[in-house]
Every structure is written in C-alpha cells, then in structure tokens.
Amino acid sequence: MSSQATDDTANTRIHNIGYRGYDGPRLGRASARRALFSQSLRGAYGLGRSAKSKVLPMLLFAVMCVPALIIVAVAVVTKSSKLPIEYTQYAIFLQMVIAIFLASQAPQSVSRDLRFRTVPLYFARPIERVDYVLAKYGAMASAMFVLTASPLLILWIGSLLAKMDFAEQTKMLGQGLVSVTLLSLLFGGIGLVMAALTPRRGFGVAAVIATLVISYGAVSTLQGIAYGTDNVGAVKWIGLFSPITLIGGVQDAFLGAPTAAPGGEAAAPGTAVGALYVLVVLALIAGSYGVLMRRYRKVGL
C-alpha cells in the first residue's frame, strides 16, 4: 500500500451530523389540508409575505370598507331611519374592486405553484389532489367572503348606532350575507379556474379580468338593447350569462333586492326564473371544482 493511501486512511473521519428519525405525532391529511388552507387564506391578504405583497390586497379591503364607514357616519349624524343602500346592493356597486382583488390574488394562489413546479411536492406529502383543490378553493372563497362581508357588518353596526329597527336590519344583513356567500363561491371558483389555466401570473390576471368585466359589459349591453327595443322579457334571460348578473338575479328573486337590470321590476326574474338562476350558480360552482380537479390531475406526480 502506498504512503498516500495510508495517509488518506489515517485522515478519514466519520462525522455524526445528528440526523434522527421523527417519532412525533403524524397529523395526516386533515392537518395538511388545514395548513394549506390557512397559508393560502393568509397569502390572499399578503400575511406572511413581504410588505410589498400586502399593499394591494389591504388597499382594496380599505376601498371596500370606506364607503360603508361614510354611509354609517352620515346615517348616525343625520339620525336617518334607513340606510341609503341595501345590504344586497353593496357588492354589486363595488364589483370592480372585487374583480381587481380576485384578479390579483387568484393567480398568486395557484399560478406560482404551477410555474415553479411545486405541486408535486405537495402531493409527495400525505395530501391528495382533492385536498389541494379543496384547500385552495376554500381559501379563495373565504378571502372573498372577508372582503365582501366586512362592509356589510360595518353597515349593520352603524344602523344599530343610528337606532334603526334591530329585527329589520338583522334580516337585511342575513340576506346580504347569503348573497356574498354565493358571490364568493362563484367568483372564487371562476378566478381559480382562469388562473390555473396558465403558470404565468400576468396571463392569469388578464384572464380573470376579461371573464368578469367583458361578460358583464356584454350582458349589460345586450340587456340595454333588449330594453330599448321593447323586449323587456328578454332582459332576465340575458342575465344568465354573466357572473355578477347571476348573483343580481338571485338577489332580486329571493333576497328582496331591488333590481339593477334595465326595465326595473318588469325585468326582474320571478320565482321560476330565479330558481333557474340559482341552479346556474350552483352548476358553475360545481363545474369550477370539477375543472380544477381535472386540471390538477395533469400536474400531479
């Protein structure tokens, strides 16, 4: 044996770097799903991320709440007996803010995982495709609900400070919360589907904006044409083809909201057409979930 080999053998060391097996509790899929939900919900408002990531969602949240604060302040000072806006109308009036929030945060939730190919890492843990989709969908819908329900709570608290009727205001708050729950589930699903189609965040933002804004613009234009040509009965049917007018139709039919469609009450969907609106909303929510499940079947392990 050469002297070099002898020196190498003499200098060989085995280092104990302290790797040990994990013998703690195994929390399983449910815990992983909750952690992913919590992380995604916090991320929608920039929590746990850089200060730059917090600016837009927090600014949009403030924009949603400031009009409610102003309405409450005016109602309290003037001792009004009624709020100047219905609870069910608030989200409809601020739909552009909601669309911008969804367009900015839905791609953040899913596009980054696709772009950086981290989805297989999730599935390498005790988590399956259905857990990932449920956590992401639930988090996006919850973030939308926080955004849309918070100003309604401000309005309700303000109405009580202005000594308005408690039972009436609480009933109207409940109707508003039902409305924004449906809106959150519908918009959250549509936003995630659009964002999951591409790993490019910019394309995801454009797709969400186009889906919400263009569809609403087209439907509103067609409704205006129908009303202008004395086809008021067609207005309610045209409203089935835009997410925001779908929510408006459900409100008009079942939640006592004043219709915003051209033609007023004559164009509002009755109970039968309103039931169709509800079915379309539920079908789109279920369809969004199904599309997401199919999408993540192709990006798994």
N, C-alpha and C positions, 0 to 999 in steps of 0.2 A: 504494500500500500504506500502511495506516495506521501511525502510530508505535507503537501497541500491538502489531501483528503483527510489526513489525521487532524490538521488544524481546523478544517471545516466541521469535523465531528465534535471536536472539543468545544467549538463555539456554538453548537446547536443548543437551543433552549426551547422548552415547551411552556408557553405562557397561558395561564388560566385567566381568560378575559371576562369571566363572570357570567357567561350565558347560562340561564337556568330556565327550566320548563315552567309554564304558567299553571299554577294549581289553584287559582281563584275561581270565583263563580263564573259559569258560562251563561251569559244572559240571553243568547239566542236571537232569533229573527225579530221578535217583537221589540226588543230593546234597540236593535239596529235600525228598525223602521222608525221608531220614535226619535232616535238620534238624528236620522236623516231628515225627518220632518222638521224637527226643531232647528237644525242647521239651515235648512232651506228657507224656513219662515224668517229667521233672523237675517239671513242673507238678503231677502227681499227688501229690507229696510236698511241694509248696509251694516247691521250689527255684527261685530266680529270681523269686519273688513276694514279697509283703510278709510281715513276721513273723507277722501275724495268720493268713495263709493256711497257715503251716507248723504251727500249733498242733495242729489236729485230726488231720491225717494222721500226724504224728510221735507224737502221743499214742496213736493206735490202733496204730501199729507197736510202741510200747513195751508196750502191753497184750498184744499178740500174743506178744512175746518174754519178758516177765517170768515167766509160768508155766513156760516151758521152763527158764529160769535157776534157778527154785526147785526144779524136779524134778531138775535136774542137781546142784545143791548138796546136796540130800538124798541122792541116789544116791552121790555121792562120799564124803560124811561117813559114811554107813551101810555103805559098801562093798557095795552091792547088786549082785546078779548079773544083774538085769533091770530095765529101766525100767518104772515103774508105768503107762505109757501107750504104746500103739502109735504109730508114726510116722503111720500112715494115719488114726488117730483124732483127731489133734490139731486139724486144721482143722474137723472135724465138731463137736467140742466148743466151738470158738470161732467158730462160724458167724455169731453175731450181730455180733461185731466185724468180720468180713469183710463182712457185709451193710451195716453202717454206713459202712465205708470206701468200698465201691462206690457206695453211695447218695450220698455226699458228693462223690466225685471224678469219677464218670462225667458228671454234668451240668456240672461245671467244665470237662471236656474238650471237650464238643460244644455244650452249650446256649448258652454265651456267643457262640460263632461264629454261631449261628442268630439269637440275639437282636439282636446288633449288626450283622448282615448282612455279616460279614467273609468268608464262604465264597467269594463271587465274586472277592474279592481274591486268595485262594489260587489259584483257577483261572485268574486272569489271568497268573500266573507259569507257568513250564514244569512244571506239575503238573496231573494229571488227577484225575478223580473216584476212580478206583481207587487212586491214590497216597494221596489224603487218607484214604480209608476204611482202607487197609492200615496207614498210619502211626498213625491213632487207635486202631484195634483192637489193633495190636501193642503200642502203648504202654500201653493199659489192661490188657491181659493180662500184660504184663511187670511192671507195678506190682503187680498181684495176686499174681504169682509171687514177687516180692521179699517181699511181706507174708507169704505162707504158707510159703515155703521157708526163710526165715531161722530161725524157731524150730526147724525140723527139723535144720538144721545145728548149732544150739546143742545139741540133744539128742544128736546123733551125736558131737560133740566131747566132751560130758560123759560119754557112755558109754565113750569111749576113756580118758578121765581116770580113770574108775572101774574100768578094766581089764576091761571086758566083752569078749566074743569079737568080734574085728575083722570077720571074714567075715560073721557073722550080723548085726551091727549095720549093716554097709555094705549088705547085701542089703535089710534093712528100710528103710534110708534111701532106697535106689533105688526101692522100692515106694512110699514116701511121696512122693517127688519126681514119680513118674509120676501119682500121684493128684492132687497140687496143680497139676500142669501141665494136666490135663484140667479141673480146677475153675477155673483161671484163664482158660482159653479159653472155657469155658461161661459163667461169671459175667461175664467182661469183655464178651462179645458181648451177653448179655441186658441188662446195665447200659447199654451204649451205645445199644441199640435203644430202651429205655424213655426214656432221656434225650434222644434225638434226635427223639422224637415231639413235643416242645414246646420253645419257646425260653425258657420260664420255668423257672428253676433249681429253685424250690420244688416245682413240679409234677413235675419230673424226679426229685427226691429221693423224693417220695411214691410215684411210680410204681415205682421200683426197690425200695423197702422193701416195698410191697404185693406185688409179684411174688414176691419171695423169701420173705418172712415168712408171708404169707397162704397161699401154696401149700404151704409146709412144714407150717403149722399144720393146714390142711385134710387133707393127706395123712396126717399123724401121727394125726389124729383118726379118719379112716376106717380106718387100719390097726389102731388100738386097738379099734374096733368090730368089725372082722373077726376079730381075735384073741379078743375077748370072746365072740363068737358061734360060736366053734369053726370059723371059716373061715380057718384059718392059711394055706392055699394061696393065698388072695386077697391076702395081705399083699404078696407080691413084685410082683404086678401093679399094685397101687395105687401102689407106689413109683416107677413110671414117670412120675408126674405132678408131680413136684417136683424142681427142680434139685439140691438137696442130697441127696435120697434117691436120685437117679440116680447121683451120684458114690458114695454109700454102697454102692449095688448093684454097681457096677463093682468097687469095692474088695473087697466080700465074695466076688464070683465069681472074680476073677483076681489079687488082690493080697494074699490071705491075711489080710484084716482081719476082726476079729470083728464080727458083725452087730449093729447097734443097733436093728433092727426088732423089734416085739413078736413073741414066739414063738421068738426065738433062731435057732439053726441050722436049725430046721424051716421058718422063713420066709425063709431066705437064698436068693437066686436061684442056681440051678445054672449049669452052663456054657452051656446053651442059652438060658435066660432072661438070663443075664449078657451073652451076645452081643447080645441084643436091647437091653439097657441101653446097651451100647457104641454100637450103631447109632443109638439115640435121641440120645445125647450128641453124636455126630458130626453127626447131622442138624440138631440145634439150633445147633451151632456154624456149620455151613454156612448154615443158614437165617438166622441173625443177620447174617452177612456179606451175604447176598443182600438182606435187608431194608434194611440200611444203604446198599448200592449203589443200591437203588431210591429210598430217601429222598433221597439227595443228587443224584439225577437231577433232582429237582424244585426244588432250592435252588441250582442252578448259576447260570451266567450268564443 
